[in-house]
Every structure is written in structure tokens, then in C-alpha cells.
Amino acid sequence: MAVSILVLSACSPKAEPAAAMALPQAPQELIVEGRLMPVNSLDQSFSIPGQVAEVLVKDGETVSVGQALARLHNSPETELALARAKQEALLARQSLDNLSAGADVALAQARLAVLDARDEQETAQNRFDANDSEENQARLDLANATLKQAEDLLAMLETGAGIDPDLKSAAEARLASAGAALNSAQAAMDALELTATLAGQVVDLNLQAGERVAAGQPVMTVADASQWIVETDNLTEIDVVNVKVGQKAKITLDALPTLTLDAEVTHVTARYAEKRGDITYTVTLVLSQTDPMLRWGMTAAVAFLP
């Protein structure tokens, strides 16, 4: 009997250990690599080809919008075209002004011509009434035509305040054409001078007097480093869904490991790029602080805050 009890005891199932309780996991911090950049930068280039006459700035110099950076040698053709355009614009303006200045005189002369034509018509009519000869008929016809012409001219001048509308239109068209030619000639002259299109610091200055440059060839860059941004294109399609505009982040630079900067996401590209076989997206963050030690191109670690 005792043996039976022992056997039953040995065959009975053992109690299973209690299942381990699942502990909540803290969300993993998303950290990617990025590149430090000024908030804005623009390449500067001449719009026409030519030979550099002088360079007016130095690398690292701070410039303002519209400030002259460099100049090309002028050509006699450009100067001559500008002088001729100015002369034609002046003559066209004088022609239109003369029409306006002579309006009162023209109107008075037209009124006087109508009075004279009426007297001639009345005299011709009286002659014809006294003698209806062919000659008197011809004189009457001429007097009638002259009177009508004078009255039509007076009506036209009265409508145009003393100025023939056709002459005024022609003078205005000449002035407009001269103005366009002057603007074109002035633009050609202005194109000889390269001016800054952005306020900031001159970087990558690659220009010296005497060299020839092509139209559109970048000769220097102006960077606005009043604020800094970080761009990262290392966010995969899995990571980017966890990042949104307005999200905060911490920035650490490889060159300045003890410096931590606050940043905020300002843009997430809608279009993907394929990078090393992965689908990636570019995210831009604006730093809320700056530091004199920051340099364009520094490698940054971007830690997105949940």
C-alpha cells in the first residue's frame, strides 16, 4: 500500500511556475546623424561673361543686400549704347512735352481757323448767290470743304485738350520704346557689377582681378549664419513616422561634445530618397541657440525627444 502511494505521488503533475509579469518598456530615443548649416546661403554669380576688374570684398567679410562685391571691365559698346538710349529718351520726352506745351496755342489757332473759314464760306456763298457760275460754285465747294476740315480739327483738339490724339499716341509710344531701350542699356551696365543678394558672411571666395568668368558661374557664396539649422537625411521610413513638425530635439556636435543645443523640427520632406538601399527622408531642425564656435558642415547627433 505504501508503494502504491509513492508511485501515485511520483506520477502526479508538478505545479507550473507563475508566469513572469510583463514590464512596460520606455520608448527608445531616436538618434540620427545630421549636418550643421547656416539658415540660408546663396551662391553669387555674374549674369554676363567678362573679365574681372576688381574684387571689392574679402573672404569672411560681412555684407548687406545690394552691396557691391565685384566688378567686370566695362566696354565702349556698353557705354555708347547707354548714352544713345539716354539721348533718345530725352528727345522722346521733349517731343511729348512740346505737344502739351503747345496745346493752348494749337487750340486757339484751330478756333481762329474756323472763324476765318466761316468768313470765306460766307463770302463764297454770297458770290455764288449773285452769280451761279462754275467758278463761283467751285469756290463755294472749296470754302465748304475748308470750313468742315477746320471744324473737325477744332472738335478733335477740344476733345484732346488741345493735343492731336494721334500725335499724342505716337509721342507716348516713342517715349515708351525709348524707356525700354534705356532700361535695357542700364541693365547691361548694371550687370557689370555683382551685388549681394543676401545679407551675411562671404565664404568660398574664388575670384581675382584679371580672370575671366562665365555667366552664372558661382564666384563666392554669402551665408546667413544669424541662425543655424541641422539637416539629416538618415531617417528611414520606419523612423520618420515618429517625427513631426514642432517636435523638440537635442543637438550634440562631434567637435563640441560638451555643448548641447536645443532644436525644433521645422520641415519633413514629403518625397523620399533612396540611400544605401533604404528609403529615407530629410528632416530640418532650427537651433534655438547659437555659439561662436559653430561652423558650417559640423557633424551633429540629433536626439529627437518623445
C-alpha positions as CSV (number, residue, x, y, z in Angstrom):
1,M,0.0,0.0,0.0
2,A,2.8,2.3,0.8
3,V,4.4,1.6,-2.6
4,S,1.2,2.5,-4.4
5,I,1.1,5.8,-2.6
6,L,4.7,6.5,-3.6
7,V,4.0,5.7,-7.3
8,L,1.0,7.9,-7.4
9,S,2.9,10.7,-5.8
10,A,5.7,10.4,-8.3
11,C,3.3,10.5,-11.3
12,S,1.3,13.5,-10.2
13,P,2.0,16.7,-12.4
14,K,4.2,19.3,-10.9
15,A,2.9,22.8,-10.3
16,E,3.9,25.3,-13.2
17,P,5.9,28.4,-12.1
18,A,3.9,31.6,-12.2
19,A,4.2,33.5,-15.5
20,A,6.7,36.4,-15.3
21,M,4.9,39.8,-15.3
22,A,5.5,41.9,-18.5
23,L,7.1,45.2,-17.5
24,P,6.3,48.4,-19.6
25,Q,9.2,49.4,-21.8
26,A,10.3,53.0,-22.1
27,P,10.2,54.3,-25.7
28,Q,13.6,54.2,-27.3
29,E,15.2,57.5,-28.1
30,L,15.7,58.2,-31.8
31,I,19.2,59.4,-32.6
32,V,20.4,60.2,-36.1
33,E,23.4,62.0,-37.7
34,G,23.0,65.4,-39.3
35,R,24.9,68.3,-40.7
36,L,25.1,71.8,-39.3
37,M,24.3,74.6,-41.8
38,P,23.5,78.3,-41.8
39,V,19.9,79.1,-42.0
40,N,20.3,80.5,-45.6
41,S,23.1,80.7,-48.2
42,L,23.2,81.9,-51.8
43,D,25.8,81.5,-54.5
44,Q,26.8,84.8,-56.1
45,S,27.5,84.9,-59.9
46,F,27.6,87.5,-62.7
47,S,24.7,87.4,-65.2
48,I,27.0,88.1,-68.1
49,P,30.5,86.9,-69.0
50,G,33.5,89.2,-68.8
51,Q,36.9,89.9,-67.3
52,V,37.1,90.8,-63.6
53,A,38.2,94.4,-63.0
54,E,38.2,94.4,-59.2
55,V,37.1,92.3,-56.2
56,L,35.6,94.6,-53.5
57,V,35.2,92.1,-50.6
58,K,37.3,89.6,-48.7
59,D,36.5,86.1,-47.6
60,G,34.8,86.2,-44.2
61,E,33.6,89.8,-44.6
62,T,30.0,90.6,-43.6
63,V,28.0,92.2,-46.4
64,S,24.5,93.7,-46.8
65,V,21.9,93.2,-49.5
66,G,22.8,95.2,-52.6
67,Q,26.4,95.8,-51.5
68,A,28.9,95.7,-54.4
69,L,31.0,92.5,-54.3
70,A,33.0,92.7,-57.6
71,R,33.0,94.5,-61.0
72,L,33.8,93.5,-64.6
73,H,35.7,95.6,-67.1
74,N,33.4,98.0,-69.0
75,S,33.2,98.0,-72.8
76,P,32.9,101.1,-75.1
77,E,29.9,99.4,-76.8
78,T,28.1,99.3,-73.5
79,E,28.8,102.9,-72.7
80,L,27.8,104.0,-76.2
81,A,24.5,102.1,-76.1
82,L,23.7,103.7,-72.7
83,A,24.5,107.2,-74.0
84,R,22.4,106.8,-77.1
85,A,19.5,105.3,-75.1
86,K,19.6,108.3,-72.7
87,Q,19.6,110.8,-75.6
88,E,16.6,109.1,-77.3
89,A,14.7,109.0,-74.1
90,L,15.4,112.7,-73.6
91,L,14.2,113.6,-77.1
92,A,11.1,111.5,-76.8
93,R,10.2,113.2,-73.5
94,Q,10.8,116.6,-75.1
95,S,8.5,115.7,-78.0
96,L,5.7,114.8,-75.7
97,D,6.2,117.8,-73.5
98,N,6.2,120.1,-76.6
99,L,2.8,118.7,-77.5
100,S,1.5,119.5,-74.1
101,A,3.1,123.0,-74.0
102,G,1.6,123.9,-77.4
103,A,-1.9,122.7,-76.6
104,D,-3.3,126.1,-75.8
105,V,-1.7,127.7,-78.9
106,A,-2.9,124.8,-81.2
107,L,-6.5,125.1,-79.8
108,A,-6.5,128.9,-80.3
109,Q,-5.2,128.6,-83.8
110,A,-7.9,126.0,-84.6
111,R,-10.6,128.3,-83.4
112,L,-9.2,131.2,-85.4
113,A,-9.1,128.9,-88.5
114,V,-12.8,128.1,-88.1
115,L,-13.7,131.7,-87.9
116,D,-11.7,132.5,-91.0
117,A,-13.2,129.6,-92.8
118,R,-16.7,130.7,-91.9
119,D,-15.9,134.2,-93.3
120,E,-14.6,132.6,-96.5
121,Q,-17.6,130.3,-96.8
122,E,-20.0,133.2,-96.3
123,T,-18.2,135.3,-99.0
124,A,-18.2,132.4,-101.4
125,Q,-21.9,131.8,-100.7
126,N,-22.7,135.4,-101.4
127,R,-20.8,135.4,-104.7
128,F,-22.5,132.2,-105.8
129,D,-25.9,133.7,-104.9
130,A,-25.1,136.7,-107.0
131,N,-23.7,134.7,-109.9
132,D,-24.1,130.9,-110.0
133,S,-21.2,130.4,-112.4
134,E,-19.0,127.3,-112.4
135,E,-16.1,129.3,-110.9
136,N,-18.2,130.6,-108.1
137,Q,-19.6,127.1,-107.5
138,A,-16.0,125.7,-107.3
139,R,-15.0,128.5,-104.9
140,L,-18.1,127.7,-102.7
141,D,-17.3,124.0,-102.7
142,L,-13.7,124.7,-101.6
143,A,-14.9,127.1,-98.9
144,N,-17.4,124.5,-97.5
145,A,-14.7,121.8,-97.5
146,T,-12.2,124.1,-95.8
147,L,-14.8,125.0,-93.2
148,K,-15.6,121.4,-92.4
149,Q,-11.9,120.5,-92.2
150,A,-11.3,123.4,-89.8
151,E,-14.4,122.4,-87.6
152,D,-13.3,118.8,-87.5
153,L,-9.8,119.7,-86.4
154,L,-11.2,122.0,-83.7
155,A,-13.6,119.3,-82.4
156,M,-10.7,116.9,-82.2
157,L,-8.4,119.3,-80.4
158,E,-11.2,120.2,-78.0
159,T,-11.6,116.5,-77.2
160,G,-7.9,116.1,-76.6
161,A,-7.4,119.3,-74.6
162,G,-5.5,120.9,-77.5
163,I,-3.5,117.9,-78.5
164,D,-4.0,115.7,-81.6
165,P,-4.7,112.2,-80.2
166,D,-2.8,110.5,-83.0
167,L,0.3,112.7,-82.4
168,K,0.0,112.1,-78.7
169,S,-0.2,108.3,-79.1
170,A,2.8,108.4,-81.4
171,A,4.8,110.5,-78.9
172,E,3.8,108.3,-76.0
173,A,4.8,105.1,-78.0
174,R,8.1,106.7,-78.8
175,L,8.7,107.5,-75.1
176,A,7.8,104.0,-74.0
177,S,10.1,102.5,-76.6
178,A,12.9,104.8,-75.5
179,G,12.3,104.0,-71.9
180,A,12.5,100.2,-72.6
181,A,15.7,100.7,-74.5
182,L,17.2,102.8,-71.7
183,N,16.3,100.2,-69.1
184,S,17.9,97.5,-71.2
185,A,21.1,99.6,-71.7
186,Q,21.2,100.4,-68.0
187,A,20.7,96.8,-67.1
188,A,23.6,95.8,-69.3
189,M,25.7,98.4,-67.4
190,D,24.5,97.3,-64.0
191,A,25.3,93.7,-64.9
192,L,29.0,94.6,-64.8
193,E,28.7,94.9,-61.0
194,L,28.0,91.9,-58.8
195,T,25.9,92.8,-55.8
196,A,24.9,90.7,-52.8
197,T,21.5,89.1,-52.9
198,L,21.6,88.1,-49.3
199,A,22.9,89.7,-46.1
200,G,25.5,87.6,-44.4
201,Q,29.2,86.5,-44.5
202,V,31.2,86.0,-47.6
203,V,32.5,82.4,-47.9
204,D,34.2,80.4,-50.6
205,L,35.5,83.5,-52.4
206,N,37.1,82.2,-55.6
207,L,37.7,85.3,-57.6
208,Q,40.6,87.6,-58.5
209,A,41.1,90.6,-60.7
210,G,42.1,89.8,-64.3
211,E,40.4,86.4,-64.6
212,R,37.5,85.7,-67.0
213,V,34.2,84.5,-65.6
214,A,31.2,82.9,-67.4
215,A,27.7,83.9,-66.9
216,G,26.1,82.1,-64.0
217,Q,29.5,80.8,-62.7
218,P,29.5,80.9,-58.8
219,V,32.4,83.1,-57.7
220,M,31.5,83.3,-54.0
221,T,28.8,82.4,-51.5
222,V,27.0,84.6,-49.0
223,A,25.8,82.7,-45.9
224,D,23.4,84.0,-43.3
225,A,24.7,82.5,-40.0
226,S,22.4,84.6,-37.8
227,Q,20.7,81.3,-37.1
228,W,21.7,77.7,-37.6
229,I,19.9,74.6,-38.8
230,V,20.6,70.9,-38.9
231,E,19.6,68.7,-41.8
232,T,19.6,65.0,-41.5
233,D,18.7,62.6,-44.3
234,N,19.2,59.5,-42.2
235,L,15.5,58.9,-41.2
236,T,14.2,55.7,-42.7
237,E,10.5,55.2,-43.5
238,I,10.2,53.4,-40.2
239,D,11.7,56.2,-38.2
240,V,10.2,59.2,-40.0
241,V,6.6,58.3,-38.9
242,N,7.8,59.1,-35.3
243,V,8.9,62.6,-36.2
244,K,6.7,65.7,-36.8
245,V,7.0,69.4,-37.3
246,G,7.3,71.2,-33.9
247,Q,8.9,68.2,-32.2
248,K,11.8,69.1,-29.9
249,A,15.3,67.7,-30.1
250,K,18.7,67.9,-28.6
251,I,21.8,68.6,-30.8
252,T,25.3,67.5,-29.9
253,L,28.3,68.2,-32.2
254,D,31.2,65.9,-32.6
255,A,33.6,68.8,-32.5
256,L,32.0,70.2,-29.3
257,P,30.8,67.2,-27.3
258,T,30.2,69.2,-24.1
259,L,27.8,71.6,-25.9
260,T,24.2,70.6,-26.1
261,L,21.8,72.7,-28.2
262,D,18.0,72.8,-28.3
263,A,16.3,72.5,-31.6
264,E,12.9,72.1,-33.2
265,V,11.7,70.3,-36.3
266,T,10.6,72.8,-39.0
267,H,10.3,70.6,-42.0
268,V,9.9,66.9,-43.0
269,T,10.2,66.2,-46.8
270,A,7.2,64.6,-48.4
271,R,9.3,62.9,-51.0
272,Y,11.7,60.0,-50.3
273,A,15.2,59.4,-51.4
274,E,16.9,56.0,-51.7
275,K,20.1,55.9,-49.7
276,R,22.2,52.8,-49.4
277,G,19.2,50.7,-50.2
278,D,17.0,52.3,-47.6
279,I,14.0,54.7,-48.2
280,T,15.0,57.8,-46.3
281,Y,13.5,61.3,-45.7
282,T,15.2,64.6,-44.9
283,V,14.3,66.5,-41.7
284,T,15.3,70.1,-41.0
285,L,15.6,71.4,-37.5
286,V,16.2,75.0,-36.3
287,L,18.5,75.6,-33.4
288,S,17.2,78.0,-30.7
289,Q,20.7,78.9,-29.7
290,T,24.0,79.8,-31.3
291,D,27.6,79.7,-30.4
292,P,30.8,81.4,-31.8
293,M,32.4,78.0,-32.2
294,L,29.7,76.7,-34.6
295,R,31.0,76.1,-38.2
296,W,29.2,75.2,-41.4
297,G,29.3,71.4,-42.0
298,M,30.0,70.2,-38.5
299,T,28.7,66.7,-37.8
300,A,25.7,66.7,-35.4
301,A,24.0,64.0,-33.4
302,V,20.2,64.6,-33.4
303,A,18.3,63.1,-30.5
304,F,14.5,63.5,-31.0
305,L,12.6,63.9,-27.8
306,P,9.4,62.0,-27.4
